[in-house]
Amino acid sequence: MSKQYYTGVILAFISAVGFGLLPVFALYAYQGGANVTTLLFLRFLLAAICFWVLLLINKKIELKLTQTILCLSAVMGGIFYMLQSSFYFASVQYIPASLAVLIFCAYPVFVALLSSIFYKESLTGKIIISILISITGLTMVLGGDSSGFNAGGVMLAGCAAMVYSCYIVLGKRVLTQLPVIAASTLVTTFASFSLLIIGVAQGSLNFNMQPMAWMALAGMVGFSTVLAVFSFFKGISLIGPTKASILSMVEPLTTIGFSALLFNEQLSWLQLAGGIAVLAGSLLVVATEKPGAGEAGVSPNQGS
């Protein structure tokens, strides 16, 4: 396997850790007086500013914006991100959060199916087995709590997973036409614009937050957005959306691990066994054959 492939794997794991820390940063931000809409708006706004600065100072990147690129980026950032968040947060009003997270984490299955349809990626035996192992492990980690079953809540969580899978698969198409930093810049810009409209319409934007919230926001923007989004997009460009999304299934382990460390939450033996299963499923992805050029879908030179 090439150095490029292992680099993509590492970037996918870095992205998973960054996104896994989002709930931890969010908890501290909420304690500092932040609300969901304000926090998400500032997260994407500040991340977009960071990406624009990186884009402008990098003279090697030539940003060519076409109507198609703008439309695809607007759909990814302004619609898919917004819908995914809305569906997920609505689902936890009807079903336990553990069940909602478990359903949402099935998105790699949708990514694999969509990639096989639109990009002709083959569903190898190892990919299918890794999906089954990872989902089984997540069931153990999250406790597989099916109490409080509600069909509407389950449907909303499933919709969140499907929308996110569309976001990932569409992201691959965008990356065939834009460098990673440029794609990250446009997506976060459109996401912040969409959240601004929602916040203004709802009157829910409140910037009167305590220092704790601003510090948590800084960590969220720097590590859990700028680094995580860039790493994930770069990972997709190197190893393809299916493998990148399956490797990202270690994200819940990051959340659980840091919650145990910072908030003294104890992990059961069942959760530990499930964590090992998730890692085993992810490592099986790494052990698969080297992806061909058709799978990655992006030129190796089309990076940062």
Backbone as a ProteinNet text record, in pm:
[ID]
protein_1_A
[PRIMARY]
MSKQYYTGVILAFISAVGFGLLPVFALYAYQGGANVTTLLFLRFLLAAICFWVLLLINKKIELKLTQTILCLSAVMGGIFYMLQSSFYFASVQYIPASLAVLIFCAYPVFVALLSSIFYKESLTGKIIISILISITGLTMVLGGDSSGFNAGGVMLAGCAAMVYSCYIVLGKRVLTQLPVIAASTLVTTFASFSLLIIGVAQGSLNFNMQPMAWMALAGMVGFSTVLAVFSFFKGISLIGPTKASILSMVEPLTTIGFSALLFNEQLSWLQLAGGIAVLAGSLLVVATEKPGAGEAGVSPNQGS
[TERTIARY]
83.4	0	87.6	42.5	123.1	120.2	218	222.8	98.5	49.9	-70.7	-190.5	-201.6	-314.5	-308.9	-191.2	-178.1	-198.5	-156	-180.6	-330.1	-405.6	-550.6	-615.1	-563.9	-616.8	-592.9	-471.5	-437.3	-523.9	-542.3	-624.3	-769.3	-820.7	-957.5	-970.9	-869.1	-871.8	-862.1	-775.8	-764.2	-898	-963.6	-1094.5	-1194.6	-1191.5	-1284.8	-1263.2	-1136.2	-1106.6	-1156.6	-1133.7	-1179.7	-1329.7	-1401.8	-1547.2	-1597.8	-1523.4	-1563.6	-1554.1	-1469.2	-1454	-1559.8	-1637	-1739.4	-1834.6	-1890.8	-1982	-1915	-1785.4	-1712.1	-1698.9	-1655.9	-1647.2	-1785.7	-1886.4	-2021.2	-2072.1	-2041.1	-2086.3	-2031.1	-1901.5	-1841.7	-1901	-1931.1	-1989	-2129.1	-2207	-2342.4	-2335.7	-2237	-2220	-2181.9	-2123.4	-2084.5	-2190.9	-2310.9	-2422.6	-2452	-2388.9	-2415.1	-2540.2	-2607	-2716.6	-2676.5	-2757.9	-2720.6	-2700.1	-2796.3	-2789.2	-2670.2	-2650	-2537.1	-2404.5	-2394.5	-2271.1	-2238	-2337.2	-2313.2	-2280.7	-2351	-2323.9	-2181.4	-2140.4	-2005.3	-1900.2	-1931.1	-1838	-1805.7	-1908.8	-1886.5	-1837.3	-1882.1	-1836.3	-1686.3	-1639.9	-1497.9	-1413.7	-1467.9	-1395.7	-1382	-1490.3	-1486.1	-1381	-1373.2	-1272.7	-1131.9	-1110.1	-979.2	-945.3	-1041.7	-1018.8	-992.8	-1065.8	-1043.8	-903.1	-856.2	-720.1	-617.5	-634.5	-543.2	-546.5	-665.5	-681.8	-612.2	-625.1	-568.6	-416.8	-361.1	-215.5	-143.4	-219.9	-160.1	-165.6	-55.9	-52.2	-60.9	-37.9	-39.7	-181.3	-278.7	-416.9	-487	-537.4	-612.4	-760.6	-838.8	-979.9	-1061.6	-1111.8	-1195.3	-1338.9	-1420.8	-1559.5	-1650.8	-1715.5	-1814.9	-1952.4	-2054.9	-2190.7	-2219	-2164	-2183.6	-2119.1	-1995.5	-1924.6	-1998.3	-2042.5	-2114.5	-2243.5	-2314.3	-2440.9	-2416	-2315.5	-2284.5	-2239.3	-2157.2	-2109.9	-2224.5	-2315.7	-2431.6	-2520.1	-2536.1	-2616.6	-2550.1	-2418	-2344.9	-2349.8	-2310.2	-2300.3	-2430	-2505.5	-2625.8	-2749.2	-2750.3	-2869	-2841.5	-2741.8	-2718.2	-2674.6	-2580.7	-2538.4	-2655.6	-2735.9	-2849.7	-2953.4	-2985.8	-3085.3	-3037.9	-2911.4	-2857.9	-2868.9	-2831.1	-2838.4	-2983.2	-3071.4	-3212.3	-3277.5	-3254.1	-3312.5	-3262.4	-3131	-3074.3	-3127.2	-3124.1	-3168.6	-3318	-3394.5	-3537.6	-3559.6	-3475.1	-3493.6	-3476.3	-3383.3	-3358.1	-3470.9	-3567.7	-3685.7	-3782.8	-3765.7	-3859.9	-3798.2	-3667	-3600.1	-3474.8	-3424.4	-3302.2	-3186.4	-3099	-2986	-2897.2	-2881	-2796.2	-2851.1	-2982.5	-3043.4	-3031.1	-3048.2	-3035.6	-2893.8	-2793.5	-2654.3	-2624.7	-2676.2	-2653.3	-2711.5	-2832.9	-2895	-2816.2	-2775.6	-2700.5	-2567.3	-2503.3	-2372.3	-2380.3	-2499.5	-2513.7	-2488.2	-2452.3	-2435.5	-2330.6	-2223.3	-2130.3	-2195.6	-2300.8	-2371.9	-2433	-2495.5	-2555.3	-2447.2	-2331.7	-2221.7	-2172.3	-2156.5	-2108.6	-2206.8	-2335.4	-2437.5	-2442.4	-2441.4	-2445.8	-2319.4	-2204.7	-2079.4	-2078.2	-2138	-2144.4	-2235.5	-2337	-2431.2	-2374.1	-2322.3	-2280	-2133.6	-2046.9	-1905	-1853.5	-1943.6	-1908.7	-1802	-1800.4	-1709.1	-1760.6	-1668.7	-1709.4	-1726.2	-1834	-1856.9	-1788.3	-1660.8	-1585.5	-1632.4	-1595.3	-1633.7	-1579.1	-1453.9	-1393.3	-1465.7	-1510	-1582.6	-1714.5	-1785.7	-1914.5	-1894.2	-1793.1	-1765.2	-1725.4	-1644.7	-1600.9	-1719.2	-1815.1	-1936	-2013.3	-2030.6	-2106.1	-2035.2	-1902.3	-1827	-1836.4	-1820.6	-1824.2	-1961.3	-2066.8	-2202.4	-2230.4	-2183.2	-2199.4	-2126.2	-2004.3	-1928.8	-1995.5	-2051.3	-2121.8	-2245.2	-2311.2	-2426.6	-2385.4	-2270	-2220	-2174.4	-2104.3	-2054.5	-2168.6	-2269.8	-2381.3	-2489.8	-2470.5	-2564.5	-2681.3	-2696.3	-2806.9	-2941.2	-2957.9	-3080.2	-3195.4	-3289.8	-3406.5	-3532	-3514.9	-3630.6	-3681.9	-3808.5	-3866.4	-3872.7	-3889.7	-3892.4	-4007.3	-3974.1	-4074	-4043.4	-4141	-4117.6	-4075.5	-4137.5	-4103.1	-3960.6	-3919.1	-3783.2	-3680.3	-3710	-3619.9	-3607.8	-3720.8	-3719.3	-3635.6	-3646.8	-3569.3	-3419.3	-3381.2	-3239.7	-3188.8	-3273.3	-3235.7	-3219.7	-3306.9	-3295.3	-3165.9	-3126.8	-3001.7	-2883.6	-2886.3	-2778.9	-2776.7	-2893.7	-2899.7	-2853.9	-2894.7	-2852.6	-2701.7	-2646	-2501.2	-2426.5	-2481.3	-2417.3	-2419.5	-2528.3	-2534.7	-2430.2	-2411.4	-2310.3	-2171.1	-2141.6	-2009.8	-1988.7	-2090.4	-2077.8	-2069.3	-2148.6	-2141.1	-2006.7	-1952	-1821.3	-1713.8	-1725.4	-1627.9	-1632.9	-1753	-1765.2	-1705.7	-1730	-1674.6	-1522.3	-1466	-1321	-1253.8	-1330.8	-1272.4	-1252.2	-1311	-1305.2	-1242.1	-1221.9	-1165.6	-1059.2	-955	-861.2	-934.9	-876.2	-942.3	-972.7	-874.9	-896.3	-1008	-1013	-1117.5	-1254.8	-1265.4	-1393.6	-1436	-1341.2	-1370.9	-1416	-1353.3	-1387.7	-1530.9	-1568.1	-1702.2	-1809.1	-1783.9	-1883.5	-1910.9	-1804.8	-1825.2	-1887.1	-1854.5	-1914	-2064.5	-2106	-2249.2	-2321.9	-2254.5	-2315.9	-2341.4	-2243.1	-2260.1	-2370.6	-2378.4	-2482.5	-2621.4	-2633.8	-2762.1	-2803.8	-2707.6	-2738	-2767.7	-2705	-2735	-2880.3	-2925.7	-3065.6	-3160.5	-3128.9	-3212.9	-3212.4	-3093.5	-3083.3	-3157.8	-3147.5	-3218.2	-3368.8	-3410.8	-3554.2	-3613.6	-3536.1	-3584.9	-3555.8	-3469.5	-3429.8	-3352.1	-3274.5	-3206.9	-3057.1	-3004.2	-2862.4	-2836	-2745.6	-2712.3	-2561.4	-2492.6	-2347.1	-2297.5	-2387.7	-2351.2	-2313.9	-2189.8	-2145.4	-2027.7	-2010.4	-1901.5	-1770.8	-1655.4	-1525.2	-1513.2	-1573.9	-1567.9	-1624.6	-1734	-1797.6	-1708.6	-1643.9	-1557.4	-1433.5	-1379.2	-1265.4	-1305.2	-1422.7	-1471.6	-1496.1	-1547.1	-1570.9	-1440	-1332.9	-1202.6	-1152.9	-1168.2	-1128.6	-1214.5	-1342.6	-1435.9	-1401.4	-1367.4	-1336.1	-1201.2	-1098.9	-965.1	-946.9	-987.6	-960.8	-1077.3	-1199.1	-1314.1	-1383.5	-1334.8	-1395	-1288.6	-1197.4	-1097.1	-1012.5	-949.4	-864.5	-946.7	-1062.5	-1142.8	-1201.6	-1256.1	-1316	-1209.2	-1095.7	-988	-936.1	-914.8	-863	-958.9	-1088.5	-1186.7	-1193.4	-1198.1	-1200.5	-1073	-958.4	-831.7	-829.4	-882.5	-889.3	-974.6	-1089.2	-1175.5	-1101.4	-1023.1	-950.9	-843.9	-795.7	-686.6	-734.3	-841.1	-882.6	-1027.3	-1099.8	-1238.5	-1336.2	-1462.6	-1561	-1602.7	-1605.5	-1650.6	-1554.8	-1426.3	-1328.3	-1314.4	-1316.6	-1303.1	-1418.5	-1540.2	-1656.5	-1658.4	-1612.6	-1608.9	-1503.5	-1387.7	-1284.4	-1331.7	-1420.7	-1473.1	-1566.3	-1598.6	-1687.5	-1622.8	-1493	-1428.3	-1462.9	-1535.3	-1572.1	-1643.8	-1744.5	-1810.6	-1714.9	-1611.8	-1514.9	-1440.2	-1411.3	-1344.1	-1431.1	-1558.3	-1651.8	-1660.7	-1676.9	-1690	-1561.4	-1447.3	-1319.3	-1291	-1311.4	-1285.6	-1391	-1513	-1615.7	-1578	-1523.1	-1478.5	-1361.8	-1271.6	-1153.7	-1187	-1273.4	-1302.9	-1417.8	-1512.9	-1632.4	-1647.1	-1539.4	-1535.9	-1647	-1682.8	-1781.6	-1711	-1767.1	-1706.5	-1756.4	-1663.9	-1699.4	-1719.2	-1825.7	-1850.9	-1765	-1756	-1680.8	-1745.5	-1877.1	-1946.2	-1905.6	-1893.5	-1851.8	-1707.1	-1620.2	-1481.3	-1470.4	-1548.3	-1547.5	-1599.9	-1704.3	-1758.5	-1657.8	-1581.2	-1478.4	-1372	-1333.2	-1235.2	-1291.7	-1422.2	-1486.1	-1488.4	-1516.4	-1516.5	-1377.9	-1275.3	-1138.5	-1101.3	-1148.5	-1118.9	-1181.9	-1305.9	-1371.9	-1299.9	-1251.1	-1177.9	-1043.6	-974.7	-846.1	-863.3	-977.5	-1003.9	-1012.5	-1063.8	-1068	-925.9	-838.2	-699.3	-631.5	-672	-608.6	-658.3	-758.9	-810.5	-709.7	-737.1	-643.5	-629.3	-518.4	-491.7	-598.8	-661.5	-765.8	-710.3	-787.1	-745.3	-776.2	-729	-749.5	-895.4	-972.4	-1114.1	-1188	-1134.9	-1206.1	-1182.7	-1059.1	-1032.1	-1098	-1094.7	-1167	-1106.2	-989.7	-927.2	-780.1	-726.8	-583.2	-502.8	-393	-310.5	-258.3	-247.3	-194.2	-301.1	-424.2	-532.3	-558.5	-457.8	-473.9	-452.4	-395.7	-373.8	-252.8
-119.5	0	125.5	228.9	348.7	438.1	529.3	628.5	716.3	743.8	825.8	760.6	628.9	558	566.3	540.6	547.2	690.2	788.3	928	955.7	903.9	920.3	855.8	739.6	669.3	751.5	803.2	884	1009.5	1074.2	1194.8	1164.9	1049.5	1011.5	992.5	933.5	915.2	1049.5	1139.4	1272.8	1344.9	1334	1395.3	1337.9	1205.4	1141	1189	1205.2	1254.6	1397.7	1479.6	1618.7	1628.5	1555.6	1558.6	1494.5	1394.6	1329.7	1421.6	1523.7	1618.9	1728.9	1736.1	1840.1	1841.8	1726.1	1729.6	1778.1	1748.4	1792.2	1944.3	2000.9	2146.5	2210.6	2147.6	2203	2208.9	2106.1	2103.3	2221.3	2248.3	2363.4	2494.9	2500.2	2621.8	2646.7	2540.4	2554.9	2602.3	2551.1	2594.7	2742.7	2792.6	2933.8	3023.9	2971.5	3053.9	3051.2	2962.7	2955.2	2873.4	2904.3	2819.4	2753.5	2658.4	2575.8	2658.6	2743.4	2819	2913.2	2985.3	3078.5	3004.7	2892.3	2815.6	2762.5	2707.3	2654	2764.5	2877.6	2989	3039.6	3063.8	3113.5	3010.4	2882.8	2776.3	2781.9	2784.7	2782.3	2917.3	3027.4	3158.4	3173.5	3142.6	3156.8	3056.6	2937.3	2837.7	2886.1	2944.9	2997.1	3107.3	3194.8	3301.9	3242.6	3139.2	3073.3	3012.9	2947.2	2885.2	2990.8	3102.6	3209.2	3266.7	3283.1	3334.2	3236.4	3106.8	3005.6	3002.9	3021.5	3018.6	3137.7	3254.4	3376.5	3382.4	3326.3	3333.2	3221.8	3120.5	3012	3047.7	3097.6	3147.4	3034.9	2910.7	2798.9	2757.7	2800.3	2759.9	2866.9	2826.2	2916.9	2880.1	2968.3	2941.5	2981.8	2881.6	2905.7	2867.2	2968.5	2944.3	2946	2834.5	2825.5	2817.8	2833.6	2825.8	2688.4	2584.8	2448.4	2429.5	2477.2	2464.1	2537.8	2658.6	2736.6	2667.7	2611.8	2543.1	2418.4	2338.2	2217.1	2250.3	2353.4	2393.6	2446.8	2519.5	2571.6	2458.3	2356.5	2240.5	2166.6	2147.7	2077.4	2152.2	2279.8	2355.3	2414.3	2473.7	2546.3	2462.1	2342.6	2257.7	2127.7	2048.9	1918.2	1928.6	2021.8	2038.4	2081.5	2174.3	2224.2	2114.6	2038.8	1932.6	1821.5	1783.4	1676.2	1712.5	1835	1879.6	1887	1938.6	1953.6	1818.4	1723.6	1590.5	1522.4	1533.5	1464.5	1522	1655.9	1716	1697.2	1685.8	1657.2	1513.2	1421.5	1280	1254	1325.6	1299.9	1351.4	1419.5	1459.8	1343.3	1241	1129.4	995.9	979.7	854.4	886.4	788.4	811.6	852.3	937.8	985.6	871	768.2	654.6	582.6	567.5	502.4	590.5	721.7	813.9	812.7	813.3	809.9	680.3	568.3	439.1	436.4	487.1	490.9	582.9	698.6	793.3	734.7	658.3	602.8	491	464.2	369.4	437.4	566.8	639.1	578.8	512.6	452.5	349.3	284.2	188.4	261.9	376.8	456.2	511.3	551.3	602.7	494.6	373.4	263.4	234.1	234.4	205.9	316.7	442.6	554.5	559.1	529.1	530.1	419.9	306.1	197.1	233.4	317.3	356.7	467.8	573.4	691.8	687.2	619.9	619	479.9	381.5	244.4	184.1	226	163.8	24	-71.8	-209.2	-231.9	-303.5	-340.6	-475.4	-470.3	-592.8	-661.7	-787.5	-863.7	-802.6	-752.9	-693.2	-564.8	-486.8	-364	-397.6	-494.6	-534.9	-589.4	-673.4	-730.3	-620.9	-524.3	-415.9	-331.2	-309.7	-235.2	-310.2	-440.8	-521.6	-525.5	-540.4	-544	-409.5	-300.5	-167.7	-135.9	-170	-143.7	-228.5	-354.5	-440.3	-379.8	-331.5	-268.5	-144.2	-61.9	58.3	23.4	-85.3	-130.3	-161.9	-224.4	-257.5	-133.2	-42.4	80.7	166.8	183.2	270.7	199.6	72.2	-1	-60	-23	-76.6	-53.2	61.7	92.9	115.9	23.3	36.9	77.1	115.2	158.7	291.2	314.4	438.4	446	330.5	327.7	412.3	497.4	581.9	583.6	545	532.8	665.8	777.6	908	947.6	921	953.9	871.7	742.3	655	702.6	745.2	792.9	920.4	1010.2	1134.3	1105.4	1013.6	978.4	912.2	828.7	766.8	869.4	970	1077.5	1156.3	1177.6	1247.8	1169.7	1036.9	953.6	958.8	955.4	957.3	1092	1201.7	1333.8	1348.8	1299.7	1309.3	1225.8	1109.7	1027.4	1098	1168.3	1246.7	1357.7	1419.3	1524	1469.4	1349.2	1289.4	1253.6	1190	1147.3	1267.9	1371.6	1492.8	1560.9	1549.8	1608.2	1550.6	1422.9	1362	1428.4	1458.6	1524	1663.6	1735.7	1870.7	1866.1	1763.2	1752.3	1716.1	1672.8	1649.7	1781.2	1890.2	2018.4	2129.7	2103.5	2205.1	2145.4	2223.4	2180.4	2167.4	2090.9	2062.4	2189.7	2281	2404.2	2487.7	2493.4	2571.1	2512.2	2378.9	2314.1	2337.7	2324.7	2348.8	2492.8	2585.4	2727.4	2753.3	2701.2	2725.6	2658.6	2535.2	2461.3	2530.6	2568.8	2635.2	2774.3	2840.8	2972.6	2960.7	2867.5	2849.6	2797.9	2714.8	2665.1	2779.9	2868.9	2982	3075.4	3095.4	3182.3	3124.2	2992.8	2926.9	2938.6	2918.1	2927.9	3071.3	3168.9	3309.5	3339.8	3290.6	3312.7	3250.3	3127	3058.7	3133.8	3177	3247.3	3378.8	3453.9	3581.8	3558.9	3459.1	3429.5	3387.5	3311.6	3263.2	3361.9	3459.7	3551.9	3483.3	3380.5	3297.9	3326.4	3423.6	3454.5	3538	3489.5	3557.5	3547.6	3662.2	3662	3702	3712.3	3746.4	3617.3	3570.2	3444.4	3467.5	3375.8	3383.3	3339.1	3374.3	3335.1	3184.8	3101.8	2957.3	2917.7	2982	2950	2989.7	3106.4	3151.1	3062.3	3014.3	2923.9	2790.1	2741	2616.3	2634	2750.7	2780.5	2780.6	2835.1	2838.1	2696.6	2606.5	2467.5	2399.5	2431.7	2374.1	2417.4	2545.9	2598.1	2545.6	2555.6	2517.9	2369.2	2289.5	2145.8	2067	2098.6	2017.5	2064.9	2173.7	2220.1	2237	2333.7	2359.9	2234.7	2181.2	2063.8	1941.6	1922.3	1803	1802.9	1916.3	1924.8	1907.8	1977.5	1966	1822.6	1759.4	1622.7	1525.2	1545.4	1453.5	1467.3	1591.4	1612.5	1558.7	1584.5	1535.4	1383.2	1324.6	1179.2	1120.1	1184.6	1139.7	1143.5	1249.4	1264.8	1158.4	1098.9	1001.7	856.9	826.8	686.6	662.7	766.5	749.1	767.8	800.3	830.3	710.5	590.7	473.8	441.2	427.1	394	507.9	632.2	745.5	749.3	722	727.9	612	493.8	380	402	454.4	484.9	590.4	676.9	782.1	727.1	599.5	540.5	526.6	560.6	564	693.6	782.5	910.5	894.8	804.3	788.6	743.9	667.1	624	743.6	840.4	961.7	1036.3	1050.4	1119	1047.8	916.1	837.7	842.7	831.9	831.7	962.2	1074.5	1204.2	1236.6	1188.1	1208.3	1134.3	1013.9	937.3	1006.6	1064.1	1129.2	1260.6	1341.1	1475.5	1478.3	1386.6	1389.6	1265.1	1184.3	1065.7	965.4	956.1	855.4	721	615.7	483.4	404.8	339.2	254.1	110.5	47.8	-92.2	-183.5	-310.3	-406.1	-424	-412.4	-424.5	-310.9	-189.4	-75.7	-90.3	-140.1	-161.4	-265	-373.5	-477	-420.5	-336.2	-273.6	-180.7	-108.3	-19.9	-96.3	-211	-294.7	-342.7	-374.6	-420.6	-309.8	-186.1	-74	-54.4	-59.7	-45	-159	-280.2	-394.9	-375.5	-325	-299.9	-194.8	-90.3	15.5	-34.8	-116.1	-169.6	-263.7	-329.5	-416.3	-335.1	-211.9	-123.8	-91	-63.4	-31.2	-148.5	-270.5	-389.9	-428.3	-357.4	-389.5	-351.1	-393.4	-367.8	-219.6	-181.4	-42.4	8.5	125.8	176.8	220.2	194.6	237.1	382	431.9	573.1	605.5	507.6	532.9	548.1	485.2	492.8	625.1	670.9	798.3	911.7	905.5	1003.2	1141.2	1158.1	1290.9	1274.8	1367.3	1362.7	1386.2	1311.6	1329.4	1472	1543.9	1680.6	1783.8	1737.2	1833	1848.8	1883.6	1899.3	2043.1	2061	2195	2259.9
0	0	0	-66.5	-84.7	38.2	43.5	150.7	145.7	24.9	9	77.8	65.5	126.3	278.8	337.6	482.8	533.6	454.6	492.1	499.3	402	402.7	523.9	563.1	681.1	807.1	822.4	940	945.6	831.3	826.9	865.3	821.8	857.3	1008.1	1071.5	1216.9	1289.1	1239.9	1300.3	1293.5	1178.7	1162.9	1262.4	1281.3	1373.6	1517	1556.3	1691.1	1707.5	1604.7	1610.8	1624.4	1541	1548.5	1677.4	1727.7	1852.6	1972.3	1963.4	2073.6	2071.3	1964.1	1954.9	2074.6	2116.2	2232.1	2359.7	2376	2495	2495.3	2382.2	2372.1	2388.3	2328.5	2335	2478.8	2557.5	2696.3	2774.8	2757	2824.7	2772	2642.6	2584.8	2639.8	2651.9	2707.8	2852.6	2926.8	3065.4	3072	2963	2957.9	2898.6	2877	2832.1	2684.3	2607.8	2463.6	2435.6	2324.2	2279.4	2147.5	2103.3	1988.8	1861.6	1827.7	1702.8	1701.4	1812.1	1820.3	1810.7	1881.2	1882.1	1742.9	1674.8	1540.9	1440.9	1451	1360.7	1376.9	1502.2	1526.9	1488.6	1511.3	1475.1	1325.5	1243.2	1099.2	1046.2	1107.2	1063.6	1086.1	1208.1	1239.9	1160.6	1140.4	1060.7	916.5	863.3	726.6	713.8	815	813.2	811.4	893.9	897.3	761.4	700.9	570.8	462.7	468.3	369.9	383.3	507.1	529.2	471.8	501.2	447.8	296.2	241.9	96.4	30.9	92.9	34.2	44.6	153.4	170.9	95.1	51.4	-26.2	-173.9	-225.5	-363.3	-466.4	-422.6	-516.4	-555.8	-476	-501.8	-584.7	-697.8	-783.4	-774.7	-715.4	-693.5	-816	-885.8	-1002.9	-969.7	-947.1	-907.5	-1029.4	-1050.6	-1156.7	-1092.4	-1172.5	-1120.2	-1061.9	-1125.4	-1076.3	-939.9	-925.8	-798.2	-687.5	-715.2	-614.1	-572.9	-668.9	-638.5	-554.4	-591.9	-516.5	-374.7	-360.6	-227.9	-142.7	-205.7	-132.8	-84.6	-166.3	-126.5	-10.5	-21.1	85	217.6	214.7	338.8	387.3	294.2	333.7	349.6	288.9	297	372.4	325.6	386.8	532.5	562	701.6	789.3	736.9	812.9	836.4	731.4	743.8	836.5	821.7	905.9	1054.1	1087.1	1226.8	1274.7	1188.9	1226.7	1250.9	1160.5	1175.3	1301.9	1326.8	1443	1574	1586.6	1711.3	1732.2	1623.3	1637.2	1682.9	1636.3	1670.1	1818.9	1884.3	2026	2114.6	2054.6	2130.3	2145.6	2063.1	2062.7	2102.2	2084.2	2119.3	2200	2278.6	2356	2266	2315.5	2236.6	2192.1	2278.9	2242.5	2120.3	2113	1997.6	1873.6	1891.2	1778.1	1721.6	1810.2	1766.1	1692.6	1744.6	1681.2	1540.9	1525.5	1392.5	1300.4	1351	1269	1223.8	1310.8	1277.8	1174.4	1124.1	1013.7	880.3	881.5	754.9	661.7	712	615.9	524.4	573.8	489.2	370.4	397.1	290.2	196.9	255	174.2	77.6	131.8	47.7	-65.5	-32.7	-134	-239.4	-195.4	-289.4	-375.5	-313.5	-389	-494.5	-461	-558.8	-674.8	-648.2	-753.4	-840.3	-776.1	-850.7	-895.2	-816.3	-849.1	-884.1	-887	-925.6	-834.8	-706.7	-611.4	-577.9	-574.4	-547.2	-397.4	-361.6	-222.6	-198.5	-162.1	-140.9	-13.2	-0.9	117.5	244.8	239.2	358.3	398.4	300.1	331.2	401.5	348.9	408.2	549.1	566	698.9	796.8	751.4	840.2	885.3	795.1	832	940.3	922	1018.5	1153.9	1152.5	1278.3	1350.6	1275.8	1336.2	1395	1321.9	1372	1495	1495	1612.4	1732.6	1708.4	1815.8	1868.9	1778.7	1822.7	1904.6	1868.9	1946.3	2089.2	2103.8	2237	2312.5	2241.7	2305.6	2355.6	2273.1	2307	2386	2412.5	2495.6	2421.1	2293.1	2214.8	2280.2	2341.2	2414.8	2318.3	2316.8	2228.9	2305.8	2433.4	2511.5	2458.1	2476.8	2429.7	2278.6	2212.8	2067	2014.6	1919.7	1855.5	1707.6	1625.2	1481.3	1420.3	1464.5	1410.8	1443.5	1566.6	1607.3	1532.5	1515	1441.1	1295.9	1238	1099.4	1086.9	1184.5	1180.8	1190.2	1278.7	1291.6	1164.5	1104	978	867.3	866.5	766.8	786.4	913	940.9	883.1	898.7	844.3	692.8	631.4	484.9	429	494.2	447.6	460.2	571.1	590.2	487.2	452.2	349.4	214.2	185.4	61	63	178.7	195.1	163.8	214.7	193.4	46.4	-12.8	-152.5	-246.1	-218.7	-299.2	-280.8	-160.1	-133.5	-223.1	-256.6	-346.7	-483.9	-532	-662.4	-659.4	-549.9	-537.9	-536.7	-471	-460	-592.3	-690	-822.1	-896.5	-845	-913.5	-829.8	-700.4	-612.1	-521.4	-486.3	-382.3	-249.5	-158.7	-31	46.9	57.7	134.5	72.8	-58.3	-125.2	-97.7	-104.6	-76.6	67.4	161.7	302.9	325.7	256.1	268.8	225.5	110.7	58.4	142.5	185.2	263	396.7	468.1	597.3	579.7	469.7	443.1	422.4	339.5	313.7	438.1	518.3	641.6	739.2	753.1	844.2	794.7	663.2	606.3	631.7	615.3	639.3	785.5	875.6	1019	1059.9	992.7	1020.3	986.8	873.1	833	935	977.2	1075.5	1208.1	1252	1379.4	1379.7	1269.8	1259.3	1254.8	1178.4	1165.8	1299.6	1378	1507.1	1619.9	1595.5	1701	1811	1773.7	1874	1886.8	1811.4	1822.8	1947.1	2031.1	2156.5	2177.9	2170.6	2180.5	2318.9	2414.3	2551.9	2626.2	2601.5	2659.9	2754.4	2847.4	2943.9	2879	2940.4	2884	2857.1	2943.4	2924.1	2788.4	2749.7	2622.6	2505.6	2516.6	2407.4	2393.9	2507.5	2503.6	2440.4	2476.8	2417.8	2268.5	2231.5	2090.4	2011.7	2073.4	2006.9	1978.7	2076.5	2055.8	1951.5	1954.1	1857.7	1715.7	1699.1	1565.9	1516.9	1602.9	1560.2	1536.2	1633.1	1624.9	1567	1610.7	1572.4	1446.2	1387.2	1261.3	1153.9	1172.1	1068.7	1042.3	1146.4	1129.5	1091.2	1156.3	1131	990.1	946.7	813.1	705.8	723.2	624.5	617.2	733.8	737.5	672.2	696.1	639.4	487.8	438.5	294	228.8	292.4	237.7	239.9	347.6	356	245.6	216.7	108.1	-24.2	-45.6	-172.1	-190.5	-79.3	-87.2	-85.1	-9	4.7	-35.2	-74.9	-117	-2.4	-31.8	71.4	156	97.8	174.1	286.9	255.4	358.6	459.9	413.7	505.4	604.8	557.5	646	744.6	702.4	794.6	902	862.8	960.8	1060.2	1017.6	1104.8	1212.2	1205.1	1304.3	1441.1	1451.4	1583	1656.5	1590.5	1651.7	1785.7	1797.4	1928.2	2037.8	2003.3	2103.4	2161.6	2076.3	2122.7	2222.4	2187.7	2277.2	2411.5	2408.2	2531.1	2612.3	2545.4	2614.9	2687	2618.7	2681.2	2787	2768	2870.5	2998.1	2981.7	3098.3	3167.3	3087.9	3143.3	3212.8	3150.6	3202.1	3301.2	3284.3	3368.5	3454.5	3463.6	3550.4	3519	3392.4	3352.8	3336.8	3396.6	3393.4	3272.5	3203.7	3091	3138.6	3093.4	3128.9	3043.1	3084.8	3004.9	2867.4	2862	2733.8	2640.6	2696	2615.2	2568	2655.9	2617.4	2506.3	2519.9	2416.2	2284.4	2293.5	2172.9	2108.7	2191.2	2137.7	2061.4	2114.9	2045	1911.4	1910.1	1786.4	1681	1724.2	1629.9	1570.3	1656.1	1607.3	1513.2	1546.4	1460.6	1322.5	1320.9	1193.6	1112.5	1180.3	1111.1	1057.8	1139.5	1095.6	977.4	969.3	855.6	727.2	738.8	622.8	577.4	674.2	641.3	572.3	609.4	556.1	417.3	366.8	234.6	128.6	6.5	-101.5	-127.2	-188.7	-222.6	-316	-284.8	-371.2	-505.2	-607.2	-740.1	-762.6	-872	-904.2	-917.6	-964.6	-982.5	-853.3	-748.2	-620.9	-554	-549.1	-483.3	-558	-688.8	-769.1	-771.8	-709	-704.1	-731.5	-808.4	-837.8	-711.9	-691.2	-572.6	-558.6	-668.8	-662.6	-628.2	-615.6	-592.9	-443.6	-369.1	-226.2	-184.6	-63.4	-10.9	-75.8
[MASK]
++++++++++++++++++++++++++++++++++++++++++++++++++++++++++++++++++++++++++++++++++++++++++++++++++++++++++++++++++++++++++++++++++++++++++++++++++++++++++++++++++++++++++++++++++++++++++++++++++++++++++++++++++++++++++++++++++++++++++++++++++++++++++++++++++++++++++++++++++++++++++++++++++++++++++++++++

